[in-house]
Amino acid sequence: MRMVREWEAGLGAEEHWTQDVLEQGIEHPTEAGLRQDRLPHIWCPGCGIGVATGAFVQAIDQAKISRDNLSVVSGIGCSGRVSGYTDCDSFHTTHGRAIPFALGLHGANPDLDVVVFSGDGDLIAIGGNHLIHAARRNADITVFCVNNFNYGMTGGQYGATTHTGARSTTSPYGNVENSFNLPQLVANSGATYVARWTVLDLPRLRQSMVEALNHKGFAFVEIISPCPIYYGRFNKLGEAITELKRYRDHAEVKNFAPLEEATLRIGGPIVVGKFVEKQAPTLLDLIRSNLPPQAAGKH
Ligand code: SF4
């Protein structure tokens, strides 16, 4: 509310309609879920991380998760700042280590709702080992991965999701490496909920986040997002609005499509949807069922 008041103070008399909104106590839908004293955020104009954060904050409420019971963990990077803005217990951990930190929280207190919110450089490249093993174990945590195809915060270097052929500060002649197909990677590792959406399709993204938050087992949602400052500029994708139009024109909703169809190529289709949703014993289910009675406290 403080931000709204500061903004309103700079307006003329004709904008006094906003006073009515304030007097009626109408809040922005994300206001209660964000730490107002940490705003404004650090993200560049046109960056999609703010949209993903707004969807997340709304999804927490729609999933009927109490923020008193929620822990959000991030690693390093532009997306790694989300934990600091979310009004709940949150942890900004070291690069690539958000998932093991989250597993520790979940193991120590299985009643907590534990969410990892971070970016592709942090989760897929530096933290890729932790990602695949948490999926393999079907650990009961939720992972939201903003994929903007490069390391934004450190200057636009290429990473494990950078399209083959794409330019970056460290691939000025084009990336020669293959990139990960994230839905295929985590699904084949053992994740029991897997989806991908773009930040343009806010309603489907938010609904998918609600499903992931309520899912028992390892849930992973890839959020495709523009980084106009680095990835967009190096690859001549235009301003953020141009990239959003590209999402509009190239995204194809294909729920439960064969996972190889989710491979991304420059200028190619962006297959989005829910790819996996199934039930399987979680890591803690298996540990508990395997304990001898004396270790489980049953004598
Ligand atoms: Fe977003 Fe890229 Fe700016 Fe980072 S550098 S805030 S990812 S636009």
Boltz pocket constraint, residues with backbone or C-beta under 6 A from the ligand:
constraints:
  - pocket:
      binder: B
      contacts: [[A, 42], [A, 43], [A, 44], [A, 45], [A, 46], [A, 47], [A, 48], [A, 49], [A, 78], [A, 148], [A, 152], [A, 153], [A, 226], [A, 227], [A, 228], [A, 229], [A, 230]]
      max_distance: 6.0
